[in-house]
């Protein structure tokens, strides 16, 4: 199974593709979409086009995306939600399923600790994927953690003999 993990953002959007087979998980590709110099009115379009390109290039079986926590500033939460929806639309248009995971669930699944800081998440993700160098931005390691979370969640029904419907 190949999963495209997304850490949505309106300034920086992390992406990572992980493939899992009998040998384990490996990072196929990872990167950052830097949106800081984009026309703010076209950020959704840029995200949609970029995710559509990645999907066409790598053919993931699923898109896993972090469901953002809307804290003190609802306006920034709404902007991040716009980025999330552009990525989900790209997956839907390509006919691949998408799955959303809360930040604490991602950290718990990928690292074993739901309140891990970004540095620890990056360290664990690099260990799981045997990455020689840590990506420069935490947005990328967070996206890889989302993909790891999905792969871990998808595997659970197989272990207990069920189906992975509605993971």
Secondary structure as the mmCIF struct_conf table of DSSP 4:
data_model
#
loop_
_struct_conf.conf_type_id
_struct_conf.id
_struct_conf.beg_label_comp_id
_struct_conf.beg_label_asym_id
_struct_conf.beg_label_seq_id
_struct_conf.end_label_comp_id
_struct_conf.end_label_asym_id
_struct_conf.end_label_seq_id
STRN STRN1 UNK A 2 UNK A 7
BEND BEND1 UNK A 10 UNK A 11
STRN STRN2 UNK A 12 UNK A 21
TURN_TY1_P TURN_TY1_P1 UNK A 22 UNK A 23
STRN STRN3 UNK A 24 UNK A 34
TURN_TY1_P TURN_TY1_P2 UNK A 36 UNK A 37
BEND BEND2 UNK A 38 UNK A 38
HELX_RH_3T_P HELX_RH_3T_P1 UNK A 40 UNK A 42
HELX_RH_AL_P HELX_RH_AL_P1 UNK A 43 UNK A 58
BEND BEND3 UNK A 61 UNK A 61
STRN STRN4 UNK A 62 UNK A 67
BEND BEND4 UNK A 72 UNK A 72
HELX_RH_AL_P HELX_RH_AL_P2 UNK A 74 UNK A 94
TURN_TY1_P TURN_TY1_P3 UNK A 95 UNK A 95
STRN STRN5 UNK A 97 UNK A 102
HELX_RH_AL_P HELX_RH_AL_P3 UNK A 103 UNK A 111
BEND BEND5 UNK A 112 UNK A 112
TURN_TY1_P TURN_TY1_P4 UNK A 114 UNK A 115
HELX_RH_AL_P HELX_RH_AL_P4 UNK A 118 UNK A 129
TURN_TY1_P TURN_TY1_P5 UNK A 130 UNK A 130
BEND BEND6 UNK A 132 UNK A 133
BEND BEND7 UNK A 136 UNK A 137
HELX_RH_AL_P HELX_RH_AL_P5 UNK A 138 UNK A 159
TURN_TY1_P TURN_TY1_P6 UNK A 160 UNK A 161
TURN_TY1_P TURN_TY1_P7 UNK A 165 UNK A 166
#
